Amino acid sequence: MSETQLRSHQWFGRHDLMGFTNRSWMKNQGHAEHLFDGRPVIGICNTWSELTPCNGHFRILAEQVKKGVYEAGGFPVEFPVMSLGEALMRPTTMLFRNLASMDVEETLRANPVDGVILLTGCDKTTPATVMGACSVDLPTLVVSGGPMLNGKWGNQDIGSGTHSYRFTDDLRAGAMSLEQYMEAEACQSRSEGHCMTMGTASTMACMVEALGLTLPSNAAIPAVDARRKRLAHMAGNRIVEMVHEDLRLSKVLQRENFENAIRINGAIGGSTNFVIHLLAIAGRLNIPLDMDDFDRLGSRMPLLVNLMPSGEYLMEDFYYAGGLPAVIETLRDVLHMDALTVTGRTMGENVAGAVCHNPKVIGTPDNPVQPEAGLAVLRGNLCPDGAIIKPSAASPHLLQHTGVAVVFEDIDDYHARIDSPDLEADEDSVLVLKNVGPKGYPGMAEVGNMGLPARLLRKGVRDLVRISDGRMSGTAFGTVVLHVTPESATGGNLALVHNGDRITLDVPSRSLTLDVPEEELVVRRSNWTPLPAHTDRGYVSLYTSHVQQANLGADFDFLRGGSGSPVPRDSH
């Protein structure tokens, strides 16, 4: 790409009022004259925030990227966008994913940027920044922040999220003291980085590598490993080359890349959140992708990665065992190895020679952790547009189950009654939680893996079938049906479930059925009234008015597709 073809030329290459103004103001930061000589301007989209602990080390990574950009002859400019901290934000970061994507999109389009590095880590920062970048379609490369080191408590490794749930159940059941609970809390998060289980953050890091949007091995390098810094440096080198090659997102992200990501997600035991985010990304590029693709391509993949919550190990172990390149290499026969990546090479070329160093952590199709994993897509009168379950994290004896519904009308009702001695629930019950979907919560919170009644926990019960229109953390586990669509807040059949109704889950047959006659559902629907609106102002009002259902990625209806990267008109 020539100097005059660069977007930034329209800001810095002119000798008129606007060119003078643009260069002059940038020089007040000490930028030297030669940086405006027509070299590519590389945006470093930084989701750093002290309110996002997973991303708290991104200032260091940004400096590494800058070194690489300068070295390759580019001009790096770092900018902040809205950061989404899963641990602290309420009611849920998912409410703000689309807002953050708009921040990225409009910041890129409005500024003199020729290519961009996305610094991502905590769950929603990865899909949000990728969605926004897809809508602009510049040369784009992702650098993830990396997982924390393994948690260590006593003589055992403990995993973020996964053990949080287990220890909390043990505390409620009286099997763990408060002192032990607090001690474990201090031992779990012991370094910079995101969750080190195969939760949503790790799944998203694997997703962007599987899509071909990162340098090889990006997903698993621990945050504090020096190789993470070196990868960021090399990414700075590569993004400058991508601008010269005009290697835009739309050239990399083809249907084959999405199919690779789906199959790889099944093999790694990735989060259920993968579905909703990949659908949203595909929607920004107008790439046809639907719920059935996830079941057809990924649901019967062998589980190769032995990581919590579906296995024993953690991301640090995964990296030492060979990381995602080793998984991709062993899946060569079922992947599109000729898919283009941001390296300018194919997926097959990127992983050629990758080996597994620890077969206990990374299996093979002939010797998997589980013969079938992936995510199963359910259909039935309770979810005509689909629902999701993660069989590898579920209890095998509950994958075919009929039970009586114990219904909670919303999350407040759940919290008020779950431990009530009057709650009529036993080990065969089906817990049903309504009004936690995109419109209902709002934002589709990670509350689908409802904690069990304390009375049952004390009896040793550790799993029940749980059904909702919400999501669950990728670090969570259990026989949990999620993303029920249409959601209850829109009048889907989930809204019509009553206490005492029988529900049948049959994962092998991919069905979820409310065993109530259709004529009775017609009567119930005529008596149903939606909950009042959460608010009539601001972003939440915009969200509930325009968010699509989970089977479409819960993106805004007006954001599907993209607007490209035309240079806007002058500001003066």
ROVEX-174310 format. One line per field, with one value per residue (C-alpha): residue number from 1; x negated, z negated, y negated; residue in three letters. Coordinates in Angstrom, 1 decimal. Layout:
# residues N
k <- c(NUM,...)
u <- c(X,...)
w <- c(Z,...)
v <- c(Y,...)
r <- c(ALA,...)
# end
This chain:
# residues 572
k <- c(1,2,3,4,5,6,7,8,9,10,11,12,13,14,15,16,17,18,19,20,21,22,23,24,25,26,27,28,29,30,31,32,33,34,35,36,37,38,39,40,41,42,43,44,45,46,47,48,49,50,51,52,53,54,55,56,57,58,59,60,61,62,63,64,65,66,67,68,69,70,71,72,73,74,75,76,77,78,79,80,81,82,83,84,85,86,87,88,89,90,91,92,93,94,95,96,97,98,99,100,101,102,103,104,105,106,107,108,109,110,111,112,113,114,115,116,117,118,119,120,121,122,123,124,125,126,127,128,129,130,131,132,133,134,135,136,137,138,139,140,141,142,143,144,145,146,147,148,149,150,151,152,153,154,155,156,157,158,159,160,161,162,163,164,165,166,167,168,169,170,171,172,173,174,175,176,177,178,179,180,181,182,183,184,185,186,187,188,189,190,191,192,193,194,195,196,197,198,199,200,201,202,203,204,205,206,207,208,209,210,211,212,213,214,215,216,217,218,219,220,221,222,223,224,225,226,227,228,229,230,231,232,233,234,235,236,237,238,239,240,241,242,243,244,245,246,247,248,249,250,251,252,253,254,255,256,257,258,259,260,261,262,263,264,265,266,267,268,269,270,271,272,273,274,275,276,277,278,279,280,281,282,283,284,285,286,287,288,289,290,291,292,293,294,295,296,297,298,299,300,301,302,303,304,305,306,307,308,309,310,311,312,313,314,315,316,317,318,319,320,321,322,323,324,325,326,327,328,329,330,331,332,333,334,335,336,337,338,339,340,341,342,343,344,345,346,347,348,349,350,351,352,353,354,355,356,357,358,359,360,361,362,363,364,365,366,367,368,369,370,371,372,373,374,375,376,377,378,379,380,381,382,383,384,385,386,387,388,389,390,391,392,393,394,395,396,397,398,399,400,401,402,403,404,405,406,407,408,409,410,411,412,413,414,415,416,417,418,419,420,421,422,423,424,425,426,427,428,429,430,431,432,433,434,435,436,437,438,439,440,441,442,443,444,445,446,447,448,449,450,451,452,453,454,455,456,457,458,459,460,461,462,463,464,465,466,467,468,469,470,471,472,473,474,475,476,477,478,479,480,481,482,483,484,485,486,487,488,489,490,491,492,493,494,495,496,497,498,499,500,501,502,503,504,505,506,507,508,509,510,511,512,513,514,515,516,517,518,519,520,521,522,523,524,525,526,527,528,529,530,531,532,533,534,535,536,537,538,539,540,541,542,543,544,545,546,547,548,549,550,551,552,553,554,555,556,557,558,559,560,561,562,563,564,565,566,567,568,569,570,571,572)
u <- c(0.0,-1.4,-1.8,1.2,3.4,3.1,6.1,3.7,2.4,5.8,4.8,1.0,0.0,1.7,0.2,3.2,5.0,6.1,2.7,1.0,3.4,3.3,-0.5,-1.0,1.2,-0.3,-3.8,-2.9,-3.5,-7.1,-6.5,-9.3,-8.9,-9.9,-6.9,-4.6,-6.6,-3.9,-4.6,-1.5,0.2,1.0,3.7,3.1,6.6,6.0,8.7,6.5,8.3,7.7,11.3,10.6,8.0,7.5,6.2,4.3,0.9,1.8,-0.3,-3.3,-2.1,-1.3,-4.9,-6.0,-3.7,-5.1,-8.6,-7.6,-5.7,-8.6,-11.1,-9.0,-8.7,-5.3,-3.9,-2.1,0.6,2.3,5.9,8.3,11.7,14.4,13.0,15.3,14.2,16.1,15.3,16.7,19.3,23.0,25.5,23.2,20.5,22.6,24.9,22.0,20.3,22.2,21.4,17.7,17.8,19.4,16.6,14.0,15.8,16.3,12.8,11.1,13.3,12.9,9.1,6.0,5.5,4.3,4.1,4.9,3.7,6.4,5.2,7.8,8.2,11.2,14.1,16.0,13.1,12.2,15.5,16.3,13.1,13.2,16.8,16.0,12.9,14.9,17.3,14.5,12.4,8.8,5.8,6.2,4.3,5.2,2.8,4.4,3.2,2.7,3.9,2.8,0.4,2.0,3.7,2.0,3.7,2.1,1.0,3.5,3.8,7.0,8.7,10.3,14.1,14.2,13.0,14.8,18.1,16.9,15.6,18.8,20.9,18.6,19.0,22.8,22.8,20.7,17.8,15.4,14.7,14.8,11.1,10.3,12.5,10.7,7.3,8.2,9.4,6.0,4.3,6.4,5.4,1.7,0.4,1.4,3.7,7.2,8.8,6.5,9.3,10.8,13.4,14.6,11.5,9.3,11.9,11.9,8.1,8.3,11.2,9.2,6.2,8.4,9.9,6.4,6.4,3.3,-0.3,-0.7,-0.6,1.0,3.8,2.0,-1.3,-0.9,-0.5,-3.8,-5.9,-8.5,-7.3,-4.0,-6.0,-8.0,-4.8,-3.5,-6.7,-6.4,-2.8,-3.9,-6.2,-3.5,-0.7,-2.9,-3.5,0.2,1.0,-1.5,0.2,3.6,4.5,7.9,10.2,12.5,9.7,8.8,12.2,13.9,16.5,13.7,12.1,15.3,15.8,12.2,13.0,16.2,14.4,11.4,13.8,15.3,11.8,10.7,13.9,14.6,17.2,20.8,20.3,18.3,21.6,23.1,19.8,18.9,22.4,22.1,18.7,20.0,23.0,20.7,19.1,22.3,20.9,23.7,23.6,26.4,27.0,27.2,23.6,22.3,24.0,23.2,19.6,18.6,20.8,19.3,15.7,13.4,12.3,8.6,7.7,7.8,8.5,10.9,13.9,14.1,10.8,7.9,5.3,5.0,3.8,0.3,0.0,1.7,-1.0,-3.8,-2.2,-2.2,0.7,3.3,0.8,0.4,4.2,4.6,1.9,3.5,6.8,5.3,7.6,10.8,9.8,9.4,5.6,5.5,7.4,5.5,4.4,3.0,-0.6,0.0,-0.4,2.2,3.2,1.4,-1.8,-1.5,-1.4,-3.6,-5.8,-3.9,-4.1,-2.5,-4.9,-2.4,0.3,1.9,2.9,3.4,4.9,5.3,8.4,7.4,6.9,9.1,10.1,13.7,14.9,17.4,17.5,18.4,21.6,25.0,27.8,31.2,34.6,38.2,41.3,39.3,36.6,37.9,35.0,32.5,30.7,27.2,25.7,22.1,22.1,18.5,19.2,22.5,23.3,23.8,26.7,28.7,28.2,31.4,33.8,37.4,38.2,40.6,40.0,39.1,39.7,38.1,39.7,36.5,33.1,34.6,37.1,34.3,32.2,35.2,36.3,33.5,32.6,36.1,37.0,40.4,38.8,40.1,37.0,35.3,32.5,34.8,36.1,35.5,34.6,36.1,35.0,36.9,36.2,32.4,32.0,30.8,33.9,35.0,32.0,31.0,27.8,28.1,26.1,24.0,26.6,27.7,25.6,27.9,26.5,28.4,30.6,28.4,30.6,29.7,26.0,25.9,27.3,24.4,26.3,24.0,25.9,29.5,30.8,31.0,32.7,32.7,32.5,29.3,25.6,23.1,19.4,17.1,15.4,18.7,19.9,23.1,26.1,27.0,29.2,28.6,29.6,33.2,34.6,37.0,36.3,39.1,39.1,40.4,43.1,41.2,42.5,40.0,42.3,45.2,43.5,45.3,44.2,44.9,44.7,42.7,39.7,37.7,34.1,32.7,29.2,28.5,31.7,31.0,34.4,35.8,39.5,42.1,44.6,47.6,50.3,50.2,53.8,52.8,49.9,52.3,54.3,51.3,50.0,53.3,52.8,49.1,47.9,44.3,42.3,42.2,39.3,36.1,35.7,36.8,33.5,29.9,28.0,30.1,33.2,31.3,30.1,33.5,35.0,32.5,30.8,31.4,32.0,29.2,29.4,28.4,25.5,27.4,25.9,27.9,30.1,28.6,25.0,25.2,22.9,20.3,19.7,16.1,13.3,14.0,12.3,14.9,15.3,13.0,13.8,13.1)
w <- c(0.0,1.0,-1.3,0.4,0.0,-3.7,-5.7,-7.9,-4.8,-4.9,-8.3,-8.3,-4.6,-3.7,-3.6,-4.5,-7.6,-8.6,-8.0,-9.9,-12.8,-13.0,-12.9,-15.3,-18.0,-17.8,-18.2,-21.6,-22.8,-21.5,-18.3,-15.9,-12.4,-10.6,-12.1,-9.8,-6.6,-5.4,-7.6,-8.7,-11.8,-14.0,-16.7,-19.9,-21.2,-25.0,-27.3,-30.3,-33.5,-37.2,-37.4,-35.0,-37.0,-34.1,-32.0,-34.6,-33.0,-29.5,-29.8,-29.7,-26.7,-24.9,-25.3,-23.8,-20.8,-20.3,-20.2,-17.4,-15.5,-15.6,-14.6,-11.5,-10.4,-11.8,-14.0,-17.1,-18.8,-21.9,-22.7,-25.4,-24.9,-27.4,-29.5,-30.7,-34.0,-34.5,-38.3,-39.2,-36.7,-37.4,-36.4,-33.8,-31.4,-28.6,-28.9,-27.8,-25.1,-22.3,-23.7,-23.9,-20.3,-19.2,-21.1,-19.1,-15.8,-16.1,-17.5,-14.6,-12.0,-13.4,-13.7,-11.5,-11.9,-9.2,-11.2,-14.8,-17.5,-19.9,-23.5,-25.0,-28.0,-30.3,-28.8,-26.9,-25.8,-23.2,-21.3,-21.8,-20.3,-17.5,-16.7,-16.5,-14.3,-12.0,-11.3,-10.2,-8.4,-8.8,-9.0,-12.6,-14.9,-18.4,-21.3,-24.4,-27.9,-28.8,-31.7,-35.4,-36.8,-38.4,-41.7,-44.6,-47.8,-50.0,-47.9,-45.1,-42.0,-42.1,-39.1,-39.0,-38.9,-38.9,-42.5,-43.5,-42.8,-44.4,-47.5,-47.9,-47.7,-50.3,-52.5,-52.2,-52.9,-56.0,-54.4,-54.5,-57.2,-56.6,-57.5,-54.8,-52.3,-52.9,-52.7,-49.3,-48.0,-48.6,-46.8,-43.7,-41.8,-42.4,-39.3,-36.5,-33.8,-33.2,-34.4,-34.0,-33.6,-30.2,-31.1,-28.7,-28.8,-27.8,-25.3,-23.7,-23.5,-21.8,-19.6,-18.1,-17.5,-15.9,-13.7,-12.6,-14.2,-16.3,-16.1,-16.9,-20.6,-21.6,-23.5,-26.3,-27.1,-30.8,-31.4,-33.4,-31.0,-29.1,-25.9,-26.2,-25.9,-23.0,-21.2,-21.7,-20.2,-17.2,-16.8,-16.5,-13.7,-11.9,-11.9,-10.0,-7.4,-7.3,-6.4,-3.6,-2.3,-2.9,-4.7,-6.2,-8.5,-5.6,-3.8,-6.8,-8.2,-5.8,-6.5,-6.8,-9.6,-11.6,-11.0,-12.3,-15.4,-16.1,-15.8,-17.9,-20.6,-20.9,-21.2,-23.9,-26.0,-25.5,-27.1,-26.1,-25.7,-22.6,-20.7,-21.3,-20.6,-17.5,-16.1,-16.8,-15.1,-12.0,-11.9,-11.6,-8.5,-7.0,-7.1,-7.3,-10.6,-12.8,-15.8,-13.9,-12.6,-16.2,-16.7,-13.3,-13.3,-17.0,-19.2,-18.6,-18.6,-20.9,-24.0,-23.7,-26.3,-29.9,-31.6,-34.3,-34.4,-32.1,-33.3,-35.7,-34.5,-33.9,-31.2,-32.4,-32.0,-28.6,-27.3,-28.5,-26.9,-23.5,-23.6,-20.8,-17.9,-19.2,-19.3,-15.8,-14.5,-15.8,-14.3,-10.9,-9.2,-10.2,-9.9,-6.9,-7.2,-4.1,-5.9,-5.8,-9.0,-10.0,-9.6,-5.9,-6.0,-6.3,-9.5,-8.4,-7.9,-11.2,-13.2,-11.1,-13.4,-16.6,-19.1,-22.3,-25.3,-27.8,-26.7,-30.1,-29.2,-25.4,-24.1,-20.5,-18.6,-19.2,-22.9,-23.9,-27.4,-26.3,-23.0,-22.4,-23.9,-22.2,-22.8,-22.0,-20.6,-21.9,-20.2,-21.4,-22.5,-25.3,-23.0,-19.4,-18.4,-20.3,-23.6,-24.6,-27.0,-27.6,-28.0,-29.0,-32.1,-32.9,-35.0,-32.6,-34.6,-34.0,-30.2,-29.8,-32.6,-33.3,-36.4,-38.0,-37.5,-40.4,-39.0,-39.8,-38.1,-38.2,-39.9,-43.0,-43.4,-43.2,-45.8,-48.1,-48.0,-47.0,-50.6,-52.0,-54.0,-52.2,-48.7,-47.3,-45.5,-45.5,-43.5,-40.6,-40.3,-37.4,-38.4,-36.0,-36.1,-34.0,-32.9,-32.8,-29.0,-26.9,-27.5,-30.8,-33.1,-31.1,-29.5,-29.8,-33.0,-34.0,-36.5,-34.6,-36.8,-39.8,-43.1,-44.5,-47.6,-50.8,-52.1,-49.1,-49.3,-52.8,-51.6,-49.2,-46.0,-43.7,-40.5,-39.2,-35.7,-35.5,-32.7,-31.9,-29.2,-30.7,-30.4,-32.7,-33.3,-31.2,-34.5,-35.7,-35.5,-35.9,-33.8,-32.8,-29.9,-28.7,-26.1,-25.9,-22.9,-22.6,-26.1,-28.7,-28.7,-25.1,-25.8,-24.9,-26.3,-29.1,-30.5,-30.7,-32.8,-36.1,-39.3,-39.0,-35.2,-33.9,-31.7,-29.7,-28.8,-26.2,-25.1,-22.8,-21.0,-21.2,-22.7,-25.5,-26.1,-28.3,-28.9,-28.8,-26.0,-23.5,-24.3,-27.9,-26.7,-24.6,-27.7,-29.8,-27.0,-27.0,-30.7,-30.5,-31.0,-30.5,-33.3,-33.3,-31.5,-33.4,-32.5,-29.8,-29.5,-28.4,-27.2,-28.9,-27.1,-23.8,-24.6,-25.4,-22.4,-19.9,-21.3,-19.3,-20.8,-21.7,-18.6,-16.6,-19.0,-21.1,-19.0,-18.2,-15.1,-13.7,-14.0,-11.8,-8.9,-8.8,-7.6,-6.4,-6.9,-4.7,-5.9,-7.5,-6.4,-8.0,-11.4,-10.4)
v <- c(0.0,-3.4,-6.4,-8.2,-5.1,-5.1,-6.4,-8.4,-10.4,-12.3,-13.6,-13.8,-14.0,-17.3,-20.8,-22.8,-24.0,-20.5,-18.9,-21.7,-21.3,-17.5,-17.3,-20.2,-18.8,-15.4,-17.0,-18.3,-14.7,-14.8,-12.9,-13.5,-15.0,-11.8,-9.9,-11.9,-11.0,-8.6,-5.6,-3.5,-4.6,-1.6,-2.0,0.0,0.5,0.9,2.3,1.7,0.7,1.2,2.1,5.0,7.1,9.5,6.7,4.8,5.5,4.2,1.0,3.3,5.2,1.9,0.8,4.1,3.6,0.1,1.4,3.8,1.1,-1.4,1.3,2.2,-1.4,-2.3,-5.0,-3.5,-5.4,-3.9,-4.6,-3.5,-2.0,-0.9,2.0,4.8,6.3,9.6,9.7,6.3,5.0,5.2,6.4,8.1,7.2,8.8,5.8,3.6,5.8,4.1,0.7,1.4,2.7,-0.6,-2.4,-0.5,-0.9,-4.6,-5.3,-3.4,-5.1,-8.6,-8.6,-8.4,-4.6,-2.3,0.9,1.9,4.2,5.3,5.9,8.1,10.4,10.4,12.3,9.6,7.4,10.0,10.3,6.6,5.4,8.0,7.1,3.4,4.0,6.3,3.5,1.2,3.8,2.6,4.8,6.1,8.4,9.6,9.9,11.6,10.8,14.4,16.6,16.4,18.9,22.0,21.3,23.2,24.1,26.6,29.5,28.9,26.7,24.7,23.0,19.6,19.8,23.6,23.9,20.7,22.5,25.8,24.1,22.0,25.1,26.8,23.7,23.8,27.5,27.2,29.2,26.2,23.7,20.0,19.8,22.4,20.5,17.2,18.9,20.5,17.1,15.6,18.5,18.7,15.5,15.2,13.5,11.1,12.5,13.8,17.1,20.0,22.6,23.2,20.5,17.8,15.7,18.7,19.8,16.4,16.4,19.8,18.6,15.7,18.0,20.6,17.9,17.0,13.5,14.0,15.1,18.8,19.8,16.6,18.2,20.1,18.2,17.2,13.5,13.3,15.4,13.3,15.0,13.1,9.8,11.2,12.2,8.6,7.2,9.5,8.6,5.0,6.0,8.0,5.4,3.0,5.6,6.3,2.7,2.8,6.0,4.6,7.8,6.8,8.7,9.5,11.2,13.4,14.2,16.6,19.3,21.8,19.9,20.0,23.7,24.3,22.3,24.3,27.7,26.5,25.2,28.6,30.2,27.9,28.1,24.4,22.2,22.0,18.3,19.1,19.6,16.2,14.3,16.2,15.6,11.9,11.7,13.6,11.2,8.2,9.7,11.0,14.6,17.1,18.9,20.3,22.5,25.7,25.2,25.5,28.8,30.2,29.2,29.3,31.2,34.6,33.6,35.6,33.7,33.4,30.8,32.0,28.7,27.6,27.4,30.5,32.0,31.8,29.2,25.5,23.1,23.0,26.7,26.4,24.0,26.2,29.2,27.5,25.1,24.6,25.3,28.9,29.3,27.9,30.1,33.3,32.2,31.6,34.1,32.4,28.7,26.3,26.1,23.9,21.1,17.8,16.2,12.8,14.2,14.2,17.9,20.7,22.4,25.5,23.6,21.8,25.1,27.3,29.3,28.5,31.4,32.4,32.5,33.9,36.4,36.2,32.6,32.9,36.1,37.3,38.3,41.9,41.3,38.4,37.2,37.9,39.4,36.7,33.2,29.9,28.0,29.6,27.5,28.5,28.0,28.5,26.6,25.0,23.7,23.6,21.3,23.3,23.8,24.8,27.4,28.4,32.2,32.4,30.3,32.1,35.2,38.2,39.6,36.3,36.0,38.0,36.9,36.1,34.1,31.7,28.0,25.8,22.3,19.0,16.0,13.9,13.8,12.0,14.7,17.3,15.6,15.2,18.9,21.1,22.0,21.8,25.0,24.8,25.2,28.4,29.7,33.0,34.7,35.3,31.7,29.4,25.8,23.2,19.6,17.0,13.5,13.6,13.3,10.4,8.3,9.8,9.2,7.0,8.3,12.1,12.5,15.6,16.9,20.0,22.3,21.7,22.8,25.7,25.6,25.8,28.6,30.8,29.8,31.0,34.3,34.6,33.6,31.7,31.4,30.9,30.1,26.3,24.4,20.7,18.1,16.7,17.7,19.3,18.6,20.8,21.8,23.3,26.9,28.9,30.1,26.6,25.7,22.1,19.5,20.7,18.9,17.1,15.8,15.5,11.7,11.8,14.3,17.5,20.7,20.6,17.8,20.2,22.9,23.5,25.2,28.9,29.1,32.0,31.3,33.8,33.3,35.7,34.5,37.5,36.7,33.0,32.2,30.2,30.6,29.0,31.8,29.6,29.8,27.0,26.0,25.4,23.2,21.2,20.5,19.6,17.3,15.4,14.7,13.8,10.2,9.1,7.6,3.7,2.1,1.8,-1.9,-4.3,-6.2,-5.9,-2.9,-0.3,-1.6,-1.4,2.1,3.6,1.9,3.3,6.4,9.5,13.0,15.3,17.4,14.3,13.4,10.9,8.1,5.0,5.2,2.0,3.3,6.4,5.9,3.2,-0.3,0.0,-2.5,-5.5,-8.7,-11.0,-14.6,-17.2,-18.6,-22.2)
r <- c(MET,SER,GLU,THR,GLN,LEU,ARG,SER,HIS,GLN,TRP,PHE,GLY,ARG,HIS,ASP,LEU,MET,GLY,PHE,THR,ASN,ARG,SER,TRP,MET,LYS,ASN,GLN,GLY,HIS,ALA,GLU,HIS,LEU,PHE,ASP,GLY,ARG,PRO,VAL,ILE,GLY,ILE,CYS,ASN,THR,TRP,SER,GLU,LEU,THR,PRO,CYS,ASN,GLY,HIS,PHE,ARG,ILE,LEU,ALA,GLU,GLN,VAL,LYS,LYS,GLY,VAL,TYR,GLU,ALA,GLY,GLY,PHE,PRO,VAL,GLU,PHE,PRO,VAL,MET,SER,LEU,GLY,GLU,ALA,LEU,MET,ARG,PRO,THR,THR,MET,LEU,PHE,ARG,ASN,LEU,ALA,SER,MET,ASP,VAL,GLU,GLU,THR,LEU,ARG,ALA,ASN,PRO,VAL,ASP,GLY,VAL,ILE,LEU,LEU,THR,GLY,CYS,ASP,LYS,THR,THR,PRO,ALA,THR,VAL,MET,GLY,ALA,CYS,SER,VAL,ASP,LEU,PRO,THR,LEU,VAL,VAL,SER,GLY,GLY,PRO,MET,LEU,ASN,GLY,LYS,TRP,GLY,ASN,GLN,ASP,ILE,GLY,SER,GLY,THR,HIS,SER,TYR,ARG,PHE,THR,ASP,ASP,LEU,ARG,ALA,GLY,ALA,MET,SER,LEU,GLU,GLN,TYR,MET,GLU,ALA,GLU,ALA,CYS,GLN,SER,ARG,SER,GLU,GLY,HIS,CYS,MET,THR,MET,GLY,THR,ALA,SER,THR,MET,ALA,CYS,MET,VAL,GLU,ALA,LEU,GLY,LEU,THR,LEU,PRO,SER,ASN,ALA,ALA,ILE,PRO,ALA,VAL,ASP,ALA,ARG,ARG,LYS,ARG,LEU,ALA,HIS,MET,ALA,GLY,ASN,ARG,ILE,VAL,GLU,MET,VAL,HIS,GLU,ASP,LEU,ARG,LEU,SER,LYS,VAL,LEU,GLN,ARG,GLU,ASN,PHE,GLU,ASN,ALA,ILE,ARG,ILE,ASN,GLY,ALA,ILE,GLY,GLY,SER,THR,ASN,PHE,VAL,ILE,HIS,LEU,LEU,ALA,ILE,ALA,GLY,ARG,LEU,ASN,ILE,PRO,LEU,ASP,MET,ASP,ASP,PHE,ASP,ARG,LEU,GLY,SER,ARG,MET,PRO,LEU,LEU,VAL,ASN,LEU,MET,PRO,SER,GLY,GLU,TYR,LEU,MET,GLU,ASP,PHE,TYR,TYR,ALA,GLY,GLY,LEU,PRO,ALA,VAL,ILE,GLU,THR,LEU,ARG,ASP,VAL,LEU,HIS,MET,ASP,ALA,LEU,THR,VAL,THR,GLY,ARG,THR,MET,GLY,GLU,ASN,VAL,ALA,GLY,ALA,VAL,CYS,HIS,ASN,PRO,LYS,VAL,ILE,GLY,THR,PRO,ASP,ASN,PRO,VAL,GLN,PRO,GLU,ALA,GLY,LEU,ALA,VAL,LEU,ARG,GLY,ASN,LEU,CYS,PRO,ASP,GLY,ALA,ILE,ILE,LYS,PRO,SER,ALA,ALA,SER,PRO,HIS,LEU,LEU,GLN,HIS,THR,GLY,VAL,ALA,VAL,VAL,PHE,GLU,ASP,ILE,ASP,ASP,TYR,HIS,ALA,ARG,ILE,ASP,SER,PRO,ASP,LEU,GLU,ALA,ASP,GLU,ASP,SER,VAL,LEU,VAL,LEU,LYS,ASN,VAL,GLY,PRO,LYS,GLY,TYR,PRO,GLY,MET,ALA,GLU,VAL,GLY,ASN,MET,GLY,LEU,PRO,ALA,ARG,LEU,LEU,ARG,LYS,GLY,VAL,ARG,ASP,LEU,VAL,ARG,ILE,SER,ASP,GLY,ARG,MET,SER,GLY,THR,ALA,PHE,GLY,THR,VAL,VAL,LEU,HIS,VAL,THR,PRO,GLU,SER,ALA,THR,GLY,GLY,ASN,LEU,ALA,LEU,VAL,HIS,ASN,GLY,ASP,ARG,ILE,THR,LEU,ASP,VAL,PRO,SER,ARG,SER,LEU,THR,LEU,ASP,VAL,PRO,GLU,GLU,GLU,LEU,VAL,VAL,ARG,ARG,SER,ASN,TRP,THR,PRO,LEU,PRO,ALA,HIS,THR,ASP,ARG,GLY,TYR,VAL,SER,LEU,TYR,THR,SER,HIS,VAL,GLN,GLN,ALA,ASN,LEU,GLY,ALA,ASP,PHE,ASP,PHE,LEU,ARG,GLY,GLY,SER,GLY,SER,PRO,VAL,PRO,ARG,ASP,SER,HIS)
# end
